[in-house]
Amino acid sequence: MQTVFDFELPKGYVDGKGEVHRRGKMRLATAGDEIGAMRDPRVVSNPSYLSIAVLAAVVTELEGLPAVVAGVIENLYTADLAFLQDMYQRLNNIDPPTRRVFCPECGHTFETAVNFTREG
């Protein structure tokens, strides 16, 4: 079974020297990755930080960097963060939760994905 996957970021991480790092590796997540991220004080005080903490655990390599830490993930361009979040979801076979909703205008009932990133 393959547990580590190569990727190339759409834009790339730009380090303090202005060097761009695009190629990396992500491994499958473990239950410990999720539990550890939930215990991170940054997640406890700001639940939206969970994605950063989990990605910092599972992104094992980014070309030319000695380590991938939360600060690296925090400083990715939003396109690159979205790319990694999508890759994480696909690799770990995580289907977004859905909810049955009713449209008061047309009267149809349908399933829609729950978006946890928007309020309301």
ZAMARGU-4260 file (C-alpha; in steps of 0.2 Angstrom, whole numbers, plus 5000, padded with zeros to 4 digits):
<rodrens>
0) 5000/5000/5000 | 5007/5017/4995 | 5007/5029/5010 | 5018/5043/5004 | 5013/5054/4989
5) 5022/5067/4979 | 5015/5084/4975 | 5019/5100/4966 | 5012/5116/4973 | 5003/5128/4961
10) 5013/5143/4967 | 5026/5137/4979 | 5032/5142/4997 | 5043/5157/4996 | 5056/5157/5010
15) 5065/5171/5019 | 5078/5172/5005 | 5065/5173/4991 | 5068/5155/4985 | 5053/5146/4979
20) 5049/5128/4985 | 5036/5118/4975 | 5039/5100/4976 | 5035/5090/4992 | 5028/5074/4999
25) 5013/5070/5010 | 5009/5054/5019 | 4993/5047/5024 | 4986/5054/5041 | 4985/5043/5056
30) 4972/5045/5071 | 4987/5051/5081 | 4990/5066/5068 | 4972/5071/5071 | 4972/5069/5090
35) 4989/5078/5091 | 4982/5092/5081 | 4967/5094/5092 | 4978/5096/5107 | 4988/5109/5099
40) 4986/5125/5110 | 4984/5135/5093 | 4969/5124/5089 | 4962/5125/5106 | 4961/5144/5105
45) 4957/5145/5087 | 4948/5129/5079 | 4951/5135/5061 | 4970/5132/5064 | 4966/5113/5064
50) 4970/5112/5045 | 4987/5120/5048 | 4992/5109/5062 | 4986/5093/5053 | 4995/5098/5037
55) 5011/5102/5046 | 5011/5084/5053 | 5007/5075/5036 | 5017/5086/5024 | 5034/5077/5027
60) 5045/5086/5014 | 5046/5102/5004 | 5061/5103/4993 | 5075/5112/5000 | 5068/5114/5018
65) 5075/5105/5033 | 5058/5103/5040 | 5040/5107/5037 | 5032/5115/5052 | 5016/5125/5055
70) 5025/5141/5051 | 5029/5135/5034 | 5010/5130/5031 | 5004/5146/5038 | 5014/5156/5025
75) 5008/5147/5010 | 4998/5156/4997 | 4980/5152/4999 | 4980/5143/4982 | 4993/5131/4989
80) 4984/5129/5005 | 4968/5124/4996 | 4978/5112/4985 | 4985/5103/5000 | 4969/5103/5009
85) 4961/5095/4994 | 4975/5082/4992 | 4973/5078/5011 | 4954/5075/5008 | 4957/5064/4993
90) 4971/5054/5000 | 4963/5050/5016 | 4946/5047/5007 | 4937/5059/5018 | 4920/5064/5010
95) 4913/5080/5015 | 4898/5079/5026 | 4881/5082/5017 | 4865/5089/5023 | 4848/5087/5016
100) 4840/5104/5012 | 4824/5111/5006 | 4823/5126/4993 | 4808/5136/4998 | 4808/5145/4981
105) 4807/5129/4970 | 4801/5116/4982 | 4815/5104/4979 | 4824/5094/4992 | 4842/5090/4989
110) 4859/5085/4996 | 4872/5098/4998 | 4890/5098/5006 | 4892/5106/5023 | 4905/5120/5022
115) 4913/5122/5039 | 4924/5137/5032 | 4909/5149/5031 | 4899/5155/5045 | 4880/5155/5045
</rodrens>
